[in-house]
């Protein structure tokens, strides 16, 4: 007997959320299908009725990880778009972002991991990045794919990627603070 479509979709979503959590924490090579299914509290055997391969799951889980991370970092309210952009910058470049219990941004946490994966994975990552840049452009009232949004996104993603790799917590804090200060200057600049 086949599962109802609603139950099937719910199970697929559990797998995606489990994968998003594990992949952003450990990377593709350190996570097995068994790990994903166990974390989702499902049996290994059901995986292939939802996904063709681990790579297909990885590509799709990048979107899930992005939505979870983004919604976690967005403030609940703001007076205006520039204020919202400033709050997003502050939340993104915070030491809490580096903690495994918080949703991790796949742009920062998987940048080098994705670089050597198949085209579908890199396309998924690129879509996440494009949405990030376009959202920042909207908040800063810039044209699409502005130089300012490209530079600010590189500062944010690169700052977090570097900070999470450091063994020196004080250095990580200092780097994120420097990135926040530079980012706030970029946001408020009229150039």
Order of alpha helices (4+ residues) and beta strands (2+ residues): alpha-alpha-alpha-alpha-alpha-alpha-alpha-alpha-alpha
